[in-house]
Amino acid sequence: MATTTTLGAARAQSQGWSFAGFFARFVGPAALTAAGMIGAGAVATRLLAGAWFGFGLLWVALYIIPLVIVSLDSAARVAMKSGGRGMIDMVRRDIAAPLAWSIFIGAFLVNIVVNMSQMAAMVEGAYGAMGSLPPARGVGFLW
């Protein structure tokens, strides 16, 4: 009987309204998932832009949102018409294999550079979280 009373009291205390609880129920894990998918650098850039400019850049959304809608709609139409084939496969079969390889190699190199920059930002953030600074001359084994 005592456990029921304790559980009832805990439930009564947790019934209070809080902004964090409302936000967590309203958004759910979507915010965390979006931050993980978009990347730490993109989330930090948007947070800093919002902190520095406030609502001053909100007009940009009037131009960006229609462009995003059109590009996603175009990508969806290409995906439906292609029968499940990817972009590189379509270029390789319909245009030329060397062009597909050049697109692949270019995208691969850009991906490496982007991942390296995100890793550098995460390492610098880890240094900051530990209260220390990264080495001024870089990592010794690289040069």
HELIX and SHEET records of a PDB file:
HELIX    1   1 ALA A    2  SER A   14  1                                  13    
HELIX    2   2 PHE A   19  VAL A   27  1                                   9    
HELIX    3   3 ALA A   30  ILE A   38  1                                   9    
HELIX    4   4 ALA A   40  PHE A   53  1                                  14    
HELIX    5   5 GLY A   54  LEU A   57  5                                   4    
HELIX    6   6 VAL A   60  SER A   82  1                                  23    
HELIX    7   7 MET A   87  ASP A   94  1                                   8    
HELIX    8   8 ALA A   97  ALA A  129  1                                  33    
END                                                                             
